[in-house]
Amino acid sequence: MDDELEQPEGDAPLEDDERDLLHQDLVDVQSLKELLGPKGIKGVVFYCPDCDEDHYLAWDLLAGNLREMLDAGESPVHEPAFQPDPDEYVSWDYARGFLDGYESYEQEELGDAVNRVILELRDRGWSPEQVRSFLASAGLDVPPLDEGPVAGR
């Protein structure tokens, strides 16, 4: 006799990659709450094929559902929100796209700022090694100084 009991397919334990994705979703939900909450967005809307209707989940409820999925391995029973204002919710795809764009913009802005600092320091006569040392001491990524928009100046 097997020591392991077979679980029904719906109750299968989460794979490691599924758990990792759920943990990342939890991080994303917190970030989205901080970024979109002040703009009047209360949470996300999901279409539920089982109910054939939209479900509106506030940020904290969504985070709680994700934690329950991590703990129990399945989604909790869900009830539609009571008379939600659809204008206060966005789709998960929109929210994730917003977050991706926000994070990319932050990185692009930082990269642009670093390039402007490099150009300014070079205009002031700093050598490439001095510029590298300065950026490294400031905890910034040092781009190659001999190529790209900052090269040759």
C-alpha positions in Angstrom: 0.0 0.0 0.0 1.3 3.5 -0.9 2.2 5.7 2.0 0.9 8.7 0.0 -2.8 9.2 -0.5 -3.8 10.5 -3.9 -5.3 13.9 -3.8 -8.1 14.9 -6.2 -6.8 16.9 -9.1 -8.3 20.2 -7.8 -6.6 19.8 -4.4 -3.1 19.1 -5.8 -0.5 21.0 -3.8 1.0 24.0 -5.5 4.2 23.6 -7.4 7.2 25.7 -6.4 6.9 27.9 -9.5 3.2 28.5 -8.7 4.1 29.5 -5.2 6.8 31.9 -6.4 4.2 33.5 -8.8 1.7 33.9 -6.0 4.4 35.5 -3.7 5.2 37.9 -6.6 1.5 38.7 -7.0 1.3 39.5 -3.3 4.2 42.0 -3.7 2.6 43.4 -6.8 -0.8 43.9 -5.0 0.9 45.9 -2.2 2.7 48.0 -4.8 -0.5 48.6 -6.7 -2.4 49.5 -3.6 0.3 52.1 -2.8 0.4 53.5 -6.4 -3.3 53.3 -7.4 -5.0 53.6 -4.1 -4.3 57.3 -3.8 -5.7 57.7 -7.3 -9.1 56.4 -6.2 -8.6 52.8 -7.5 -9.9 50.5 -4.8 -8.9 47.2 -6.4 -9.3 44.9 -9.3 -12.1 43.3 -11.3 -12.0 39.7 -12.5 -14.5 38.0 -14.7 -15.6 34.7 -13.0 -16.7 32.1 -15.6 -18.3 30.0 -12.8 -20.6 32.8 -11.9 -20.7 34.4 -15.3 -20.2 37.8 -13.7 -17.4 40.2 -12.6 -16.0 40.1 -9.1 -14.6 43.3 -7.6 -11.8 42.7 -5.1 -10.4 45.5 -2.9 -6.6 45.4 -2.6 -6.7 43.9 1.0 -9.3 41.2 0.0 -7.2 40.3 -3.0 -4.0 40.0 -0.9 -6.0 37.9 1.6 -7.2 35.6 -1.2 -3.6 35.2 -2.5 -2.4 34.3 1.0 -5.2 31.8 1.4 -4.2 30.2 -1.9 -0.6 29.9 -0.6 -1.7 28.4 2.7 -4.6 26.2 1.5 -3.6 25.6 -2.1 -6.9 26.8 -3.4 -8.9 29.9 -4.0 -11.4 30.8 -1.2 -15.2 30.9 -1.8 -16.0 34.2 -3.3 -19.0 36.5 -3.2 -19.6 39.4 -5.5 -19.1 42.8 -4.0 -22.2 44.7 -3.0 -22.9 47.5 -5.5 -19.3 48.3 -6.4 -18.6 51.4 -8.5 -16.9 49.9 -11.6 -15.0 53.1 -12.1 -13.1 52.4 -8.9 -11.6 49.1 -10.1 -9.3 48.1 -12.9 -8.6 44.7 -14.5 -5.6 42.7 -13.3 -4.1 43.0 -16.8 -4.3 46.8 -16.6 -2.9 46.9 -13.1 0.0 44.7 -14.0 0.7 46.7 -17.1 0.6 49.9 -15.1 3.1 48.5 -12.6 5.4 47.3 -15.3 5.3 50.7 -17.0 5.9 52.4 -13.6 8.9 50.3 -12.8 10.3 50.6 -16.3 9.9 54.4 -16.2 11.7 54.5 -12.8 14.7 52.6 -14.3 14.7 54.7 -17.5 14.6 57.9 -15.5 17.5 56.7 -13.2 19.5 55.7 -16.3 18.9 59.1 -17.9 19.9 60.9 -14.7 23.1 58.8 -14.4 24.0 59.7 -18.1 23.4 63.4 -17.4 25.7 63.2 -14.3 28.4 61.5 -16.4 28.2 64.2 -19.1 28.4 66.9 -16.5 31.4 65.4 -14.7 33.2 64.9 -18.1 32.4 68.5 -19.0 34.1 69.5 -15.7 37.2 67.6 -16.7 36.8 64.4 -14.7 38.5 61.3 -16.1 36.5 58.1 -16.9 38.1 56.5 -13.8 37.1 59.3 -11.5 33.5 59.2 -12.9 33.4 55.4 -12.4 34.7 55.8 -8.8 32.2 58.5 -8.0 29.2 56.6 -9.4 30.3 53.4 -7.6 30.6 55.3 -4.3 27.1 56.6 -4.8 25.8 53.0 -5.2 24.9 53.6 -8.8 25.3 51.1 -11.7 28.2 52.3 -13.8 27.5 52.0 -17.5 30.4 51.5 -20.0 31.9 54.9 -20.3 33.5 54.2 -23.7 30.2 53.6 -25.6 26.7 54.9 -25.9 25.5 58.5 -25.5 28.1 59.4 -23.0 31.1 58.2 -25.0 33.5 60.6 -26.5 32.6 63.7 -24.7 
